[in-house]
Amino acid sequence: MMIGALPAQAASAPPWHVSFRSYSTAQSDLQVVSADSKSDAWAAGSTGTGAKVRSLFMHWTRGKWTTAFAGKFPSFSAVTVTATAPNNVWFFGWDQGNPTALVYNGSTLTAKTLPYGFELGDVVVLNSTNAWAVGENTCNSNNLTTCTTTVLHWNGSTWLSENVTGLVSQVATNRSHVWFLDLTRINTHNYVKGIISGLPVMYEVAGNALQKVSSPSARITDDQSMAAAPDGQLWIFAFPESGKPSAVLLHWTGRKWTQVSLPANLCPPGYEGYCPMTYEAPVVFDGKSGVWVGPMAHWTGSAWTDASIGLYITKVIGGDEAIAPLGIAPIPGTQNIWLVGWASPKPDSNAHDAIILAYGAIP
């Protein structure tokens, strides 16, 4: 998604702030970001073009972003990153065509081979000896009532597996507990059209096993994202099977499932007119009482905030520039987020600078 400059009334203080921009002759971008504290965060992407593309790792420490792991794993392409501590950072992605995890222990970066069918975007890490992920599934148009999905567990030395009936599509953690979202009673008519929808069934990890817990009652598609809070609350950004409304935010309060409505139009402070809200995956916990649904829409737990960077782009990075937001992560201890992606001097330019912004004050 690319957002160009938009005409609007000027806000007195844009909430977005540039924390890093590459400003190099090489085309660069950042795809993923994760933070374990306000003072420690990691981002990953690539730099260069064609045969000269190389991996790019960035580290936020001592109040600035610096490049890391120069020359190591140059062909690695990150899909996601999880940092739980300064000495426990996991990058999941592809290296020379193979699904790979790169693990940083505070001093060295090492590679771990991942099981066949590992879903690189559906993995959570609690610590160096406890990670959970979604594996391959057996679902096809002939076995939708009996098909299974493999759930994977890293115990510090190997990946263990367990099969669950249905199609497991999401995993989330609050750093102490893990939840999986499974779709059952899959709609055959939609499946043959390439749309996977069904009745959600929630699983929670209890020790090293999975147990069913309270689930939403509405049938949804698998095109969604899930986030968890330390107190056990869950949010699922989902699309109803019926398509009406177009999107919903399902919320587990710890006692019951509720549904939060998504407004179509909400202007940030200082703007007037039509300001359409933009919702997209991933949904991430905001560290307080709500979630971010992509980098533009923030549910505080009681109200929505439209954070569209397009409305502030002139003041933030320049009037003729364009920006592509690609990854977000909560900044612990705040309700704010890191946003990574690329920026371009002109909307139609092929030049890309890796860019990192913070919503709210830069920590």
DOVEX-231947 format. One record per residue (C-alpha): residue number from 1; y, x, z. Coordinates in steps of 0.2 Angstrom, whole numbers, plus 5000, padded with zeros to 4 digits. Each point is the difference from the previous one (the first is absolute). Layout:
N
seq; yy; xx; zz
NUM; Y; X; Z
...
This chain:
363
seq; yy; xx; zz
1; 5000; 5000; 5000
2; 5017; 5007; 4995
3; 5016; 4994; 5008
4; 5017; 5003; 4992
5; 5018; 4998; 5006
6; 5004; 4982; 5003
7; 5018; 4993; 5001
8; 5004; 4993; 5018
9; 5012; 5000; 5013
10; 5001; 5017; 5009
11; 4992; 5001; 5017
12; 5009; 5010; 5013
13; 4985; 5010; 5005
14; 4985; 5001; 4989
15; 4984; 5001; 5011
16; 4991; 5012; 4988
17; 5003; 5018; 5002
18; 4993; 5015; 4988
19; 4991; 5012; 5011
20; 4993; 5011; 4986
21; 5002; 5001; 4981
22; 4992; 5014; 4989
23; 5014; 5003; 4988
24; 4989; 5012; 4990
25; 4997; 5002; 4981
26; 4982; 4995; 5003
27; 4995; 4982; 4999
28; 4995; 4995; 5018
29; 4995; 4984; 5010
30; 4993; 4996; 5016
31; 4987; 4986; 5002
32; 4995; 4998; 5018
33; 5007; 5003; 5017
34; 4994; 4999; 5018
35; 5008; 5004; 5017
36; 4992; 5003; 5017
37; 5017; 5002; 5009
38; 5019; 5000; 4996
39; 4999; 5019; 4999
40; 4984; 5002; 4990
41; 4996; 4992; 4983
42; 4991; 5004; 4984
43; 5002; 4995; 4982
44; 4990; 5005; 4984
45; 5002; 4998; 4981
46; 5002; 5011; 4985
47; 5011; 5012; 4991
48; 5001; 5006; 4982
49; 4994; 4991; 4983
50; 4985; 5001; 4989
51; 4988; 5015; 5003
52; 5013; 5007; 5013
53; 4998; 4985; 5012
54; 4997; 5006; 5018
55; 4998; 4992; 5017
56; 5015; 4999; 5011
57; 4999; 4999; 5019
58; 5016; 4997; 5011
59; 5001; 5001; 5019
60; 5013; 4993; 5011
61; 5003; 5011; 5015
62; 5014; 5008; 5010
63; 5012; 4987; 4992
64; 4997; 5004; 4982
65; 4987; 4998; 4985
66; 4992; 5016; 4994
67; 4986; 5003; 4987
68; 4983; 5004; 5007
69; 4983; 5008; 4995
70; 5008; 5009; 4985
71; 4987; 5004; 4987
72; 4986; 4991; 5009
73; 4990; 4986; 4992
74; 5012; 5000; 4985
75; 4990; 4986; 4990
76; 4999; 4988; 5015
77; 5008; 4983; 4997
78; 5003; 4990; 5016
79; 4996; 4982; 5002
80; 5004; 4998; 5018
81; 5004; 5011; 5015
82; 4998; 4997; 5019
83; 5008; 5010; 5014
84; 4994; 4996; 5017
85; 5006; 5016; 5009
86; 5008; 5017; 4994
87; 4982; 5007; 4999
88; 4992; 4985; 4992
89; 5006; 4996; 4983
90; 4988; 4993; 4986
91; 5005; 4999; 4982
92; 4988; 4990; 4989
93; 5000; 5001; 4982
94; 4992; 5008; 4984
95; 4997; 5018; 4997
96; 4993; 5005; 4983
97; 4993; 4982; 4998
98; 4992; 4999; 5017
99; 5005; 4990; 5015
100; 5005; 5012; 5013
101; 5008; 5000; 5017
102; 5012; 5015; 5005
103; 5001; 5002; 5019
104; 5013; 5010; 5009
105; 4996; 5005; 5017
106; 5017; 5008; 5005
107; 4997; 5017; 4991
108; 4988; 4998; 4985
109; 4997; 4987; 4986
110; 4982; 4997; 4996
111; 4991; 4989; 4988
112; 4986; 4987; 5004
113; 4989; 4992; 4987
114; 5000; 4981; 5001
115; 4986; 4988; 4998
116; 4997; 4992; 4983
117; 5010; 4984; 4997
118; 5013; 5005; 5014
119; 5015; 4989; 4998
120; 5014; 5013; 5002
121; 5013; 4987; 5004
122; 4990; 4990; 5013
123; 4998; 5013; 5014
124; 5007; 5002; 5018
125; 4999; 5015; 5011
126; 5000; 4999; 5019
127; 4997; 5018; 5004
128; 4991; 5015; 4993
129; 4983; 4993; 5005
130; 5003; 4981; 4996
131; 5005; 4993; 4983
132; 4995; 4984; 4991
133; 5000; 4996; 4982
134; 4994; 4987; 4987
135; 4986; 5006; 4988
136; 4992; 4993; 4985
137; 4995; 4982; 4998
138; 4986; 4991; 4990
139; 5010; 4985; 4995
140; 4998; 4993; 4982
141; 5001; 4983; 4992
142; 4981; 4997; 5004
143; 5000; 5003; 5019
144; 5016; 4995; 5007
145; 4992; 4991; 5015
146; 4989; 5015; 5005
147; 5009; 5015; 4994
148; 5004; 5014; 5013
149; 5013; 5013; 5003
150; 4997; 5017; 5009
151; 5011; 5004; 5015
152; 5001; 5018; 5004
153; 5003; 5009; 5016
154; 5004; 5019; 5003
155; 4993; 5006; 5017
156; 5007; 5017; 4999
157; 4985; 5008; 4990
158; 4995; 4987; 4987
159; 5003; 4983; 4992
160; 4989; 4986; 5007
161; 4999; 4984; 4990
162; 4997; 4981; 5004
163; 4998; 4986; 4988
164; 5010; 4984; 5002
165; 4997; 4984; 4990
166; 5015; 4996; 4989
167; 5014; 5010; 4992
168; 5010; 5011; 5013
169; 5017; 5003; 4993
170; 5011; 5006; 5014
171; 5000; 5011; 5016
172; 5013; 5002; 5013
173; 5002; 5009; 5017
174; 5012; 5001; 5014
175; 4994; 5018; 5004
176; 4988; 4993; 5013
177; 4991; 4985; 4992
178; 4994; 4997; 4982
179; 4999; 4984; 4990
180; 4992; 4996; 4983
181; 5005; 4985; 4989
182; 4985; 4993; 4991
183; 5000; 4987; 4986
184; 4985; 4988; 5000
185; 4995; 4984; 4990
186; 5008; 5009; 4985
187; 5007; 4988; 4987
188; 4989; 5002; 4984
189; 5012; 4992; 4988
190; 5014; 5012; 5006
191; 4988; 5015; 5000
192; 4996; 4999; 4981
193; 5019; 5000; 4997
194; 5002; 5016; 5010
195; 5007; 4991; 5015
196; 4991; 5003; 5017
197; 5003; 4987; 5012
198; 4990; 4993; 5015
199; 5000; 4995; 5018
200; 5005; 5014; 5012
201; 4989; 5006; 5014
202; 5007; 5013; 5012
203; 4990; 5014; 5008
204; 5005; 5011; 5014
205; 4993; 5017; 5005
206; 4991; 4999; 5017
207; 4995; 5018; 5004
208; 4991; 5005; 4984
209; 4995; 4982; 4994
210; 5008; 4986; 4992
211; 5002; 4983; 5008
212; 5008; 4984; 4992
213; 5016; 4994; 5008
214; 5012; 4985; 4997
215; 5004; 4998; 4982
216; 5014; 4991; 4989
217; 4994; 4983; 4994
218; 5009; 5001; 4983
219; 4991; 5007; 4984
220; 5010; 5015; 4993
221; 4998; 5013; 4986
222; 4996; 5018; 5003
223; 5017; 5006; 4994
224; 5008; 5003; 5018
225; 5003; 5012; 5013
226; 4997; 5000; 5019
227; 5009; 5008; 5015
228; 4996; 5000; 5019
229; 5011; 5002; 5015
230; 4995; 5009; 5017
231; 4999; 4984; 5009
232; 4986; 4993; 4988
233; 5011; 4990; 4989
234; 4996; 5000; 4981
235; 5010; 4996; 4984
236; 4992; 4996; 4983
237; 5011; 4999; 4985
238; 4990; 4989; 4988
239; 5000; 4989; 4985
240; 4992; 4983; 5003
241; 4986; 4996; 4988
242; 5009; 4984; 4994
243; 5015; 5011; 4996
244; 5012; 4988; 5010
245; 5010; 5007; 5008
246; 5000; 5016; 4990
247; 4998; 5011; 5016
248; 4998; 4998; 5018
249; 5001; 5011; 5016
250; 4985; 4996; 5011
251; 5002; 5005; 5018
252; 4988; 5001; 5014
253; 5009; 4999; 5016
254; 4986; 5006; 5011
255; 4995; 4981; 5004
256; 5002; 4991; 4983
257; 5004; 5002; 4982
258; 5017; 4994; 4993
259; 5009; 5001; 4984
260; 5017; 5007; 4997
261; 5010; 4993; 4985
262; 5008; 5012; 4988
263; 5018; 4996; 4994
264; 5004; 5001; 4982
265; 5018; 5005; 5003
266; 5008; 5010; 5014
267; 5015; 5011; 4998
268; 5003; 5016; 5011
269; 5015; 5001; 5011
270; 5016; 5002; 4989
271; 4993; 4992; 4984
272; 5002; 4982; 4993
273; 4991; 4991; 4986
274; 4982; 5001; 4994
275; 4990; 5013; 5009
276; 4982; 4997; 4996
277; 4988; 5007; 5013
278; 4987; 5012; 4993
279; 4983; 5000; 5009
280; 4986; 5012; 4996
281; 4986; 5010; 5007
282; 4998; 5010; 5011
283; 5004; 4990; 5016
284; 5003; 5012; 5015
285; 5003; 4997; 5018
286; 5019; 5003; 5005
287; 4996; 5007; 5017
288; 5009; 4986; 5009
289; 4996; 4981; 4997
290; 4998; 4999; 4981
291; 4995; 5008; 4984
292; 5007; 5006; 4983
293; 4993; 4992; 4985
294; 5003; 5014; 4988
295; 5016; 5010; 5001
296; 5012; 4985; 4997
297; 4995; 4986; 5012
298; 4999; 5002; 5018
299; 4994; 4986; 5012
300; 5007; 5005; 5018
301; 4988; 4987; 5008
302; 5014; 4987; 5000
303; 5010; 5002; 4984
304; 4999; 5008; 4983
305; 5011; 5014; 4994
306; 5003; 5004; 4982
307; 5001; 5019; 4999
308; 5000; 5001; 4981
309; 5006; 5018; 4995
310; 5006; 4993; 4983
311; 5014; 4992; 5009
312; 5006; 5017; 5008
313; 4995; 5012; 4986
314; 5017; 5004; 4995
315; 5005; 5007; 5018
316; 4983; 5007; 5003
317; 4996; 5011; 4985
318; 5013; 4996; 4987
319; 5005; 4986; 4988
320; 4991; 5004; 4984
321; 4984; 5006; 5008
322; 4983; 4991; 5002
323; 4987; 5001; 5014
324; 4981; 4996; 5000
325; 4994; 4996; 5018
326; 4982; 5005; 5001
327; 4994; 5002; 5018
328; 5006; 4995; 5018
329; 4996; 5004; 5018
330; 5007; 4994; 5017
331; 5010; 5013; 5009
332; 4992; 4999; 5018
333; 5012; 4995; 5014
334; 5011; 4990; 4988
335; 5000; 4984; 4989
336; 5004; 5011; 4985
337; 4989; 5008; 4986
338; 4999; 5015; 4989
339; 5000; 4997; 4981
340; 4994; 5012; 4987
341; 5000; 4999; 4981
342; 5011; 5008; 4986
343; 5018; 4998; 4995
344; 5007; 5003; 4983
345; 5018; 5005; 4994
346; 5000; 4986; 4987
347; 4989; 4984; 5000
348; 4993; 5005; 4983
349; 4998; 5019; 5004
350; 4983; 5009; 5000
351; 5007; 5011; 5014
352; 4992; 4996; 5017
353; 5005; 5007; 5017
354; 4989; 4998; 5015
355; 5010; 4990; 5013
356; 4997; 4995; 5018
357; 5012; 4987; 5008
358; 5000; 4992; 5018
359; 5005; 4983; 5003
360; 5011; 5001; 5015
361; 5006; 5017; 5008
362; 4990; 5015; 4995
363; 4990; 5005; 5015
